[in-house]
Structure formats: C-alpha cells, structure tokens
Amino acid sequence: MRDLTDKQKEILGFIESFNAREHMAPTVYEIAQHFGIKSATSFAHLRALQRKGYLTRSSKARSLSLTRTTTSPRHLSLTLSIPLLGRISAGAPLLAEQNVEKSVQIDPSLLPYNAGNRQLFALRVNGESMRDAGILDADVILCQVQSTANIGDIVVVMVENETTVKYLYLKEGKAELRPANSEFTSRFYDLDQVYIQGKVIGLMRTV
C-alpha cells in the first residue's frame, strides 16, 4: 500500500469496514460525509484507487468492489464500547432517557479521525425528520460529547426538557433547529433555551 496516500488508505479501510458491516458498498456521498470532505473530492480519491487497482466501480449506485484490501487485519479487541442512551426523537421530540440501555461496539476506523479519543455516546432515532441527511427511523447515531457546535453541524440538543437531533443554524438572533425533510419545519428558540449535548459524527443501521 506504499503507492497510496494516507487519505486513500483511510478511504480503502472505510469501504472495507462498511462492506463488512452493511453487506453493501458505501456511496460517494457516504464516504464524503464520513470524512468531512466534498463529494467531488471523495470521487477523486475513488478514481485514484481505481487507477491503482484497489477497486472497481460502475455508474450504478453502490457498485464499489474491492480488488485489494488493507494489509492489517482488525482484531475484535480493537473496538470502542459506546453507551446507548435510550431513544431520541427526530420528529416530535421525546423526553430523553438518561439511563444507559446497553453498549454498542464499533470499529474506531469508522469514526472521524481521533474521535475515539473523545467522550462518545449513542442514541436511537425515532422519526423521519432527518431523513434527507441519511438519518432514518431506528438508526443509532454516534455522538461526540460537546456543549458548542459550528453552524450547520448536526447536533443533539436539549430544548424545553426534550432532546432532539437537528441541523443547527442561527437566524435573527435565535437558534434554528432545522430538519432534513421538507415535510417538517424548522423550530426557533432563544439561545439560552437550547443546550447542546453533542455533535453527530456517525451512525449505525440495522436491517
């Protein structure tokens, strides 16, 4: 793998892990979302991996197929144990359950760089208001504990004693909690009403 850049090695490892977990290949958008890069940049890396003989692809969705894999096999002990805290509503918010239901295990390579060194938690989504961001009903979102966020981040927030997951924006001095589904509308709150609990950095889906 000496002919690959560090980023190409990370993308190859992500594709391999995604295939093992989901039993299908990730899309260009999912790769871009995972690494926090533009879809065009993700596509360029895939083209490079294709030229170097590490994968094949066609114009069809989820057509990535690995021809060469990472050289270092992952050991089962190299996983993170993340506490799962009840359910969270992505439609009409439900009161957050702060008791840990169980722990979920995840390969650190599926998380953004260095996220495994930070405090993480998981929540199960209930609702479809974040559907167009790829977050579906019953998904488990993986979150990084933090009390601040950047504009446009997908965040877990406590507002009016309820917890929800939305895009965070500011509009006319108020916090806008914006859904990713045209069937839902944004909600606006005074800044001191919104308590950020964490930033969404990934998800797990069971089928």
N, C-alpha and C positions, 0 to 999 in steps of 0.2 A: 504493500500500500504506500510505498515511498513516492509514487507518482501523484498522489492525491494531496490536496491542501487540507489543513485541519478542518475547515468547514465542510469540505466534501466527505471527509471521514465521518464527521458527526452526522451528516445527512444520510450517508450509507447505513450507519448504525441505527438511525431513527427508522429508516424504511424497514430494516430487518426486524427491529423490535415491534413496529406497528404491524407488520405481516404476521408475526408470531402471536400477537395479542388479538387482533381483529380478524385474522384469516382473510385479509384482503389488503391491497396496496393503498397507501395514502394518496390523496390528491395533491396537486401542486399547491393549492390553497392551504391545505392542512399542514404541509411541510413549511410553507411560508409563515403560517400562524404560529407554529411551534417554535420557530427560530426567531420570530420577530423581524422578518425581512419581507420585502415586496415579492409579489408573485412572480414578477419578471426576473428577479434575482434568483428565486428558487428554481425557475425554469432553466436559467443559465447554468446553474450547478448541475441540474439533471442532464442537460445536454453534454456537459463536460464528462460526467460519469458514464454517459452512454458512449461517448467517443473513446473513453479509456477502457471500455469493455466490461464495466461493472454492472450495467443494467441494460435492459431493452425496454422500449415503450412504443406505443402506437398512439393514434389520435383518440382512441376510446378512453373513457374515464376509468381510473384505477387500473391502468394497463401496465404499470411498472412491474418488471420482473427482474429479480437479481440474478446475475450470472456468476458473480463472485461476491463473497460475504466478508465480513470483518474477520480478522485472523484470531482475535482473542475471544474465546467462548466465555459467556457470562455465567457466573456461579449463582446458585439460588440464594446464597447468603448476601449477595450484593444487591439487596433490595431495601427500599425505605418502607417503614411501617408508619402510616399516616392515620391519625384518629378520624373516624367518621362521626360527625355531629348531626344526628337527626336528619330531617328533611328541610329543604328551603324552597320557597315558592318563587317561581319566575313568572307568575301571572298575578293572581291575588295573593299577596304575601301571607304566609302563615307565621305564627309565633315561633321563634327559633327554639329548638330543643338543645340545651347546652350539655346534656349528658352524652357521653361517648357511647355510641351503639356498638361499635367494633372498630377494628383497624383494617385498613386496606393496604395491600402490598404493591409497590410499584418499582419498576426499574428506574434508577436515577437518570439513565440516559434519555428517558422520555420527557424529562423536565428541562426547562431552560437552564442555561449554564449557571452553575453554582447555587441553584435553588435548593439542592439537597442539604446545603449547609445552613439553611434558614428554617424558622419555625413554620410548619405547614399544617393545614387541616383540610378535611374533605367534607362536602355537603352534598346531599342528594337533591336534585332539582325536581320541582313539581310544577308543571306548566309549560307553555309553549311560547312565552313572550320573548325568549332569546333564541328562537329557532333559527333565524337567518344568520346568527353568529355561530351556528353549528352546535348550540347547546340545546338538547332536546329533553323532553319529559323523561324522568327516571335516570338521566345521566348523573354521574358523580363528578362534581367539579373539584379540582385540586386548587387550593388557595394558599397564598403566602401571607402570613400574618403581618399587617401593617396598618397604621392609622391615617396615612396620607396616600394620595394617588395622583397620577397625572390625568389631565383632561383626555378623555377618550378611552381610558382604561375600563375594563370590565371588572366591577368591584362587588364585594359583598358588603352591604350596609345595613345598619340598624336605624330604622326611622319609625317613629310613633310606636315603639315597643314591638316592632315586627322586623323581620330580616328578609332581604330580597337581594337578587343579583341583577344588575343593570349596567349599561354604559354610564359613565359619569361625565357630565358637562356642566358648564356654568352659563346662565342666561339671565341678564338683567339683575345681577347680584344674587341670584338664587341657584341652588343646586338642582340640576336637571337629571333625573334618573330616567334614562332613555331606553326603551325596549328595542329589540331587533326583530320586530314582527309588526307589519303595518296594521294588524288587527288590534293592536294595543296602542295606547297613547302615553306620552311622557308624563311624569309627575314632577312637580316643582315644590321645593321646600326651602325654608330659611337655612342658611349654612349651619347654624347651631342646632338644627333638628336632625342633621344627618351625621351618623357616626360610622366611619369606615372601619370595617373589621378585617378586611383583607383584599387582595388582588387575585383574580382568577388567572392561573398560569397553565392550566391544562384540564383535561377531563378523561374519565374512563367511561366506556359504554359497554353494557352487557346486552347480548342479543339472544 
